[in-house]
Amino acid sequence: MLETKKKQQQAVPPTADAPKAKGTVWFLVIAFGGSWACILIAYFGCGLSMVNPLAQLPFGIMPALAAIVVRRWITKEGFADAGLALRLRGAWPYYLAAWLGPLVLAAASCGVAAALGLWHPDLSALDELAGGMPAWVFVLALMLVVPLLTPVYAGEEFGWTGYLRQRLFPGRPALATAVTGLVWASWHYPLALTDYISFPRLLIGLTVWTGSFLLQEVLLAWLFTRSRSIWTVSLAHGGNNMVLSLLTGTLLGSEAGTGTGGGLDVTGVALMTVVPMAVACACVMFPSRRGSKGRGRAGGGALS
């Protein structure tokens, strides 16, 4: 009897995991196939600029559409673990971290460049973007716009962090986070063949870009684990694009390599952002490792 029960228990996991594996495959097929098709049609077919937000939108929302299709019709598992609740009362510290974090990282990135002698502190490069406003007013306005754009960036996070990461390597969240970051990075690679981003040395640029996505995914996964809401993650993602990337790209001169502060190219700017992001990742990961024995799943051990 005991031997029969053991055999039955051994037979259950593969059957239980089959729908998740099927859902993961279909998610990747739809997310990658749909997004890359959008680039092919918009940029290479219609000649639209991928810098245009309207051209980016179909590409950006495809992971969310993939997750919805899989959850609703393929695996029929529903949305219980999607983190759709706002949880403002309990998760407000993580909303604050998600909102202010990109600005802190931007300042730290510029600080790293200044410390290395690659940038001389000067905010005049923001003048053109600010349209005559003082730089601090422009940055404040940018910060106020980011929450309004959070639903747009949920198009990616509902798919990557809210769906894929939770389906990869059950019981091994650190590995799941790393693989999700690699998948997320590779999903962006075709953009490097368009006018969206131009690396002077493609292979080196993609390597640095991949490292940046890995570090971002660690921070996003930490926010999701702690807040249990996809909206904190989407807010942080919006800040990474609209604050961190925009400010560092403008101030450090990534566009043409002739900026006022030393003229770093896009790869150099990415390297400057990687340094403080790595420090932030260490701050959220190592305390959780030390405290995970006492806190269990209630703490930050989800990335351990």
Buried (B, 14 or more C-beta within 10 A) or exposed (E): EEEEEEEEEEEEEEEEEEBBEEBBEBBBEBBBEBBBBBBEEBBEEEEBEBEEEEBBBBBBBBBBBBBBBBBEEBBEBEBEEBBBEBBEEEBEEBBEBBBBBBBBBBBBBBBBBBEEEBBEEBBEBBBEEBEEBEBEEBBEEBBEEBBEBBBBBBBBBBBBBBBBBBBBBEEEBBEBBBBBBBBBBEBBEBBBBBEBBBBEEEEEBBBBBBBBBBBBBBBBBBBBBBBBBBBBBBBBBBBBBBBBBBBBBBBBBBBEBEBBBBBBBBBBBBBBBBBBBBEBBEEBBEEBBEBBEEEEEEBBBBBB
